Amino acid sequence: MTTRKYTSTRRVNSAAATREAILSSAHALFLARGYAGVTIGEIAEAGNVAVPTVYSSVGSKPSILTALLEPALTDPAIAGTLAAVEASDDPRTVVELTAEGTRLTHERHWELVYELFYRNPPGEPAVKAVLDRGADDYVQALTRVANRLVTLDALHTEVSHTEAVDLLWFHLGPHAWITLVGERAWSFDRAQAWTARSACRALLRDSSA
């Protein structure tokens, strides 16, 4: 006789709901008090679960923070933007699409990115490793944008491929959004328009194209 392995749908849904409650509670507490000011016990209490459930469902505090950050690192806007960039034959559109895509990913996850990781950065090595991975992925994405501009022969003659990546990072990387939107209170619309224009001027041989 063959024994069929059975997984209860209700049990799976319950586990997912428990995990979501834990992450939602941790998100609210981290934003209110900062990462260092919150304990696992407080996360458990806010999520209406036992402390061992927090560990078995999500893990330690660094694991919880990593799980909260993951949606920002894997936002579908990233892949969608790169696909649109690589399909475009217009250099200015390539830059504008990149400005729009980076704006979308920051805007969707702004509370987490700005309030927690920038204003009150956690010092956990495990969390720093995830942030470093995110920065590396960001650079790799901008490298693909630079590749497209090179293919289109669109760069200023004095701008190398490496320098193009650096300029894209300067104009459209995370610090641009943190400075303009977070520190100087620009709207995302205004920041997107300005960063796109300034990046075009810095990168493109014909910035009016």
C-alpha positions, 0 to 999 in steps of 0.5 A, a space after each residue: 500500500 502506498 501512503 500519500 503525504 497529506 498537507 492540510 491547506 488550513 494548516 498552511 494558511 494558518 502558518 502564513 497568517 501567523 507569519 504575516 501577523 508577526 512581520 506586520 507587528 515587527 514592522 510597526 514596532 521597529 518604525 515606532 521605536 527603532 530596531 534596537 528598542 524592540 524585543 522578540 517578546 514585544 513582537 510576540 505580544 503585538 502579534 498575539 503569539 508565543 515567543 517560540 512561535 516567532 522563532 519557529 515562524 520567522 526566526 530571530 530579530 535579524 531574520 525578521 528584519 531581513 524578511 521585511 526587507 526582502 520585498 524591496 529587494 525583489 520588487 517586480 518593478 525592477 525586472 519590469 524596468 530592466 525589460 523596458 530599458 532593454 527594449 527601448 531604442 531611445 536613450 532619453 527614454 532609457 534614462 527616464 524609465 530608470 528614473 521611474 523604476 527606481 522611484 517606484 521601488 523606493 516609494 513602495 517601501 519608503 517607510 522601511 527604507 528611509 525611516 528604519 534603514 537610513 534614519 535608524 540603521 540596525 547594526 546587526 552583521 546579518 542585516 548589513 549583509 542583506 543591505 550589501 546584497 541589495 546595494 550590489 543588485 542595485 549596481 548590477 541593475 544600473 550596469 545593465 542600463 549603462 550597457 544599453 546606453 553603450 549599445 545605443 552609442 548614446 554616451 558623451 564621448 568623455 563618459 566611459 562605461 564605468 563612469 556611466 554606472 557611477 553617474 547613474 548611481 549618483 543621480 538615480 541611486 538610493 542616496 539621491 532619493 533619500 536626499 531629495 525626498 527624505 531630507 529635503 521633502 521633495 515629492 516623488 514626482 518632482 524628484 523623478 523629473 529632476 533626477 531624470 533630467 540631470 542624469 540625461 545631461 550628465 550621460 547623453 551626448 544628445 541630452 535633448 534626444 
